[in-house]
């Protein structure tokens, strides 16, 4: 099976039952000062 673009860019999948779910992380959000 050919690699998807996600895999070519270094993405990983996690198998959950019959499904492959992409392992995604959200970068930490910088604190924005108000005022």
PDB file of N, CA, C and O in Angstrom:
ATOM      1  N   UNK A   1       0.847  -1.181   0.000  1.00  0.00           N
ATOM      2  CA  UNK A   1       0.000   0.000   0.000  1.00  0.00           C
ATOM      3  C   UNK A   1       0.893   1.245   0.000  1.00  0.00           C
ATOM      4  O   UNK A   1       1.853   1.320   0.768  1.00  0.00           O
ATOM      5  N   UNK A   2       0.585   2.199  -0.842  1.00  0.00           N
ATOM      6  CA  UNK A   2       1.384   3.422  -0.958  1.00  0.00           C
ATOM      7  C   UNK A   2       1.171   4.308   0.270  1.00  0.00           C
ATOM      8  O   UNK A   2       0.093   4.327   0.863  1.00  0.00           O
ATOM      9  N   UNK A   3       2.219   5.038   0.633  1.00  0.00           N
ATOM     10  CA  UNK A   3       2.124   5.950   1.772  1.00  0.00           C
ATOM     11  C   UNK A   3       1.270   7.154   1.395  1.00  0.00           C
ATOM     12  O   UNK A   3       1.316   7.641   0.266  1.00  0.00           O
ATOM     13  N   UNK A   4       0.496   7.619   2.359  1.00  0.00           N
ATOM     14  CA  UNK A   4      -0.295   8.825   2.148  1.00  0.00           C
ATOM     15  C   UNK A   4       0.609  10.047   2.322  1.00  0.00           C
ATOM     16  O   UNK A   4       1.727   9.931   2.822  1.00  0.00           O
ATOM     17  N   UNK A   5       0.130  11.189   1.916  1.00  0.00           N
ATOM     18  CA  UNK A   5       0.884  12.430   2.085  1.00  0.00           C
ATOM     19  C   UNK A   5       1.164  12.666   3.568  1.00  0.00           C
ATOM     20  O   UNK A   5       2.247  13.125   3.931  1.00  0.00           O
ATOM     21  N   UNK A   6       0.194  12.354   4.420  1.00  0.00           N
ATOM     22  CA  UNK A   6       0.356  12.502   5.872  1.00  0.00           C
ATOM     23  C   UNK A   6       1.541  11.682   6.363  1.00  0.00           C
ATOM     24  O   UNK A   6       2.342  12.168   7.161  1.00  0.00           O
ATOM     25  N   UNK A   7       1.661  10.439   5.893  1.00  0.00           N
ATOM     26  CA  UNK A   7       2.770   9.571   6.292  1.00  0.00           C
ATOM     27  C   UNK A   7       4.091  10.059   5.716  1.00  0.00           C
ATOM     28  O   UNK A   7       5.119   9.992   6.391  1.00  0.00           O
ATOM     29  N   UNK A   8       4.082  10.549   4.479  1.00  0.00           N
ATOM     30  CA  UNK A   8       5.305  11.052   3.855  1.00  0.00           C
ATOM     31  C   UNK A   8       5.859  12.256   4.612  1.00  0.00           C
ATOM     32  O   UNK A   8       7.069  12.482   4.623  1.00  0.00           O
ATOM     33  N   UNK A   9       4.972  13.030   5.246  1.00  0.00           N
ATOM     34  CA  UNK A   9       5.395  14.206   6.004  1.00  0.00           C
ATOM     35  C   UNK A   9       5.708  13.867   7.456  1.00  0.00           C
ATOM     36  O   UNK A   9       5.903  14.767   8.273  1.00  0.00           O
ATOM     37  N   UNK A  10       5.758  12.576   7.785  1.00  0.00           N
ATOM     38  CA  UNK A  10       6.163  12.156   9.123  1.00  0.00           C
ATOM     39  C   UNK A  10       5.021  11.838  10.065  1.00  0.00           C
ATOM     40  O   UNK A  10       5.252  11.613  11.253  1.00  0.00           O
ATOM     41  N   UNK A  11       3.788  11.812   9.565  1.00  0.00           N
ATOM     42  CA  UNK A  11       2.636  11.513  10.418  1.00  0.00           C
ATOM     43  C   UNK A  11       2.560  10.045  10.784  1.00  0.00           C
ATOM     44  O   UNK A  11       3.024   9.187  10.034  1.00  0.00           O
ATOM     45  N   UNK A  12       1.983   9.761  11.920  1.00  0.00           N
ATOM     46  CA  UNK A  12       1.815   8.391  12.414  1.00  0.00           C
ATOM     47  C   UNK A  12       0.330   8.110  12.617  1.00  0.00           C
ATOM     48  O   UNK A  12      -0.460   9.018  12.880  1.00  0.00           O
ATOM     49  N   UNK A  13      -0.035   6.826  12.490  1.00  0.00           N
ATOM     50  CA  UNK A  13      -1.405   6.394  12.729  1.00  0.00           C
ATOM     51  C   UNK A  13      -1.448   5.441  13.907  1.00  0.00           C
ATOM     52  O   UNK A  13      -0.474   4.744  14.188  1.00  0.00           O
ATOM     53  N   UNK A  14      -2.588   5.412  14.599  1.00  0.00           N
ATOM     54  CA  UNK A  14      -2.819   4.507  15.722  1.00  0.00           C
ATOM     55  C   UNK A  14      -4.062   3.691  15.386  1.00  0.00           C
ATOM     56  O   UNK A  14      -5.095   4.257  15.027  1.00  0.00           O
ATOM     57  N   UNK A  15      -3.972   2.366  15.500  1.00  0.00           N
ATOM     58  CA  UNK A  15      -5.115   1.507  15.185  1.00  0.00           C
ATOM     59  C   UNK A  15      -6.056   1.456  16.381  1.00  0.00           C
ATOM     60  O   UNK A  15      -5.643   1.148  17.499  1.00  0.00           O
ATOM     61  N   UNK A  16      -7.329   1.761  16.128  1.00  0.00           N
ATOM     62  CA  UNK A  16      -8.370   1.639  17.143  1.00  0.00           C
ATOM     63  C   UNK A  16      -9.490   0.817  16.528  1.00  0.00           C
ATOM     64  O   UNK A  16     -10.295   1.327  15.749  1.00  0.00           O
ATOM     65  N   UNK A  17      -9.533  -0.467  16.885  1.00  0.00           N
ATOM     66  CA  UNK A  17     -10.505  -1.373  16.283  1.00  0.00           C
ATOM     67  C   UNK A  17     -10.168  -1.571  14.817  1.00  0.00           C
ATOM     68  O   UNK A  17      -9.053  -1.971  14.483  1.00  0.00           O
ATOM     69  N   UNK A  18     -11.124  -1.295  13.937  1.00  0.00           N
ATOM     70  CA  UNK A  18     -10.921  -1.436  12.498  1.00  0.00           C
ATOM     71  C   UNK A  18     -10.430  -0.149  11.847  1.00  0.00           C
ATOM     72  O   UNK A  18     -10.259  -0.100  10.629  1.00  0.00           O
ATOM     73  N   UNK A  19     -10.201   0.892  12.642  1.00  0.00           N
ATOM     74  CA  UNK A  19      -9.879   2.205  12.099  1.00  0.00           C
ATOM     75  C   UNK A  19      -8.434   2.597  12.372  1.00  0.00           C
ATOM     76  O   UNK A  19      -7.850   2.189  13.377  1.00  0.00           O
ATOM     77  N   UNK A  20      -7.858   3.396  11.466  1.00  0.00           N
ATOM     78  CA  UNK A  20      -6.546   4.000  11.680  1.00  0.00           C
ATOM     79  C   UNK A  20      -6.781   5.481  11.953  1.00  0.00           C
ATOM     80  O   UNK A  20      -7.269   6.211  11.090  1.00  0.00           O
ATOM     81  N   UNK A  21      -6.432   5.914  13.151  1.00  0.00           N
ATOM     82  CA  UNK A  21      -6.643   7.295  13.583  1.00  0.00           C
ATOM     83  C   UNK A  21      -5.298   8.008  13.567  1.00  0.00           C
ATOM     84  O   UNK A  21      -4.335   7.494  14.135  1.00  0.00           O
ATOM     85  N   UNK A  22      -5.197   9.191  12.926  1.00  0.00           N
ATOM     86  CA  UNK A  22      -3.923   9.909  12.939  1.00  0.00           C
ATOM     87  C   UNK A  22      -3.585  10.387  14.345  1.00  0.00           C
ATOM     88  O   UNK A  22      -4.453  10.870  15.072  1.00  0.00           O
ATOM     89  N   UNK A  23      -2.324  10.249  14.717  1.00  0.00           N
ATOM     90  CA  UNK A  23      -1.840  10.727  16.021  1.00  0.00           C
ATOM     91  C   UNK A  23      -1.494  12.204  15.854  1.00  0.00           C
ATOM     92  O   UNK A  23      -0.467  12.554  15.273  1.00  0.00           O
ATOM     93  N   UNK A  24      -2.357  13.052  16.369  1.00  0.00           N
ATOM     94  CA  UNK A  24      -2.176  14.494  16.229  1.00  0.00           C
ATOM     95  C   UNK A  24      -1.959  15.122  17.594  1.00  0.00           C
ATOM     96  O   UNK A  24      -2.525  14.675  18.591  1.00  0.00           O
ATOM     97  N   UNK A  25      -1.139  16.155  17.631  1.00  0.00           N
ATOM     98  CA  UNK A  25      -0.946  16.934  18.854  1.00  0.00           C
ATOM     99  C   UNK A  25      -1.162  18.400  18.516  1.00  0.00           C
ATOM    100  O   UNK A  25      -0.855  18.854  17.414  1.00  0.00           O
ATOM    101  N   UNK A  26      -1.689  19.122  19.477  1.00  0.00           N
ATOM    102  CA  UNK A  26      -1.929  20.550  19.302  1.00  0.00           C
ATOM    103  C   UNK A  26      -0.793  21.284  20.001  1.00  0.00           C
ATOM    104  O   UNK A  26      -0.525  21.026  21.174  1.00  0.00           O
ATOM    105  N   UNK A  27      -0.113  22.202  19.293  1.00  0.00           N
ATOM    106  CA  UNK A  27       0.982  22.935  19.932  1.00  0.00           C
ATOM    107  C   UNK A  27       0.455  23.790  21.091  1.00  0.00           C
ATOM    108  O   UNK A  27      -0.674  24.280  21.060  1.00  0.00           O
ATOM    109  N   UNK A  28       1.290  23.952  22.098  1.00  0.00           N
ATOM    110  CA  UNK A  28       0.911  24.767  23.257  1.00  0.00           C
ATOM    111  C   UNK A  28       0.666  26.203  22.805  1.00  0.00           C
ATOM    112  O   UNK A  28       1.426  26.765  22.016  1.00  0.00           O
ATOM    113  N   UNK A  29      -0.401  26.772  23.318  1.00  0.00           N
ATOM    114  CA  UNK A  29      -0.768  28.133  22.939  1.00  0.00           C
ATOM    115  C   UNK A  29      -0.034  29.120  23.840  1.00  0.00           C
ATOM    116  O   UNK A  29      -0.014  28.969  25.062  1.00  0.00           O
ATOM    117  N   UNK A  30       0.565  30.130  23.221  1.00  0.00           N
ATOM    118  CA  UNK A  30       1.271  31.146  23.999  1.00  0.00           C
ATOM    119  C   UNK A  30       0.258  32.025  24.719  1.00  0.00           C
ATOM    120  O   UNK A  30      -0.808  32.333  24.186  1.00  0.00           O
ATOM    121  N   UNK A  31       0.607  32.422  25.934  1.00  0.00           N
ATOM    122  CA  UNK A  31      -0.273  33.276  26.707  1.00  0.00           C
ATOM    123  C   UNK A  31      -0.191  34.699  26.159  1.00  0.00           C
ATOM    124  O   UNK A  31       0.899  35.252  26.014  1.00  0.00           O
ATOM    125  N   UNK A  32      -1.347  35.287  25.856  1.00  0.00           N
ATOM    126  CA  UNK A  32      -1.402  36.635  25.301  1.00  0.00           C
ATOM    127  C   UNK A  32      -1.801  37.616  26.407  1.00  0.00           C
ATOM    128  O   UNK A  32      -2.891  37.501  26.968  1.00  0.00           O
ATOM    129  N   UNK A  33      -0.933  38.577  26.724  1.00  0.00           N
ATOM    130  CA  UNK A  33      -1.290  39.559  27.758  1.00  0.00           C
ATOM    131  C   UNK A  33      -2.430  40.462  27.275  1.00  0.00           C
ATOM    132  O   UNK A  33      -2.490  40.839  26.105  1.00  0.00           O
ATOM    133  N   UNK A  34      -3.316  40.792  28.189  1.00  0.00           N
ATOM    134  CA  UNK A  34      -4.440  41.672  27.866  1.00  0.00           C
ATOM    135  C   UNK A  34      -4.180  43.014  28.548  1.00  0.00           C
ATOM    136  O   UNK A  34      -3.950  43.083  29.755  1.00  0.00           O
ATOM    137  N   UNK A  35      -4.222  44.060  27.756  1.00  0.00           N
ATOM    138  CA  UNK A  35      -4.083  45.394  28.342  1.00  0.00           C
ATOM    139  C   UNK A  35      -2.858  46.040  27.986  1.00  0.00           C
ATOM    140  O   UNK A  35      -2.610  47.168  28.411  1.00  0.00           O
TER     141      UNK A  35
END
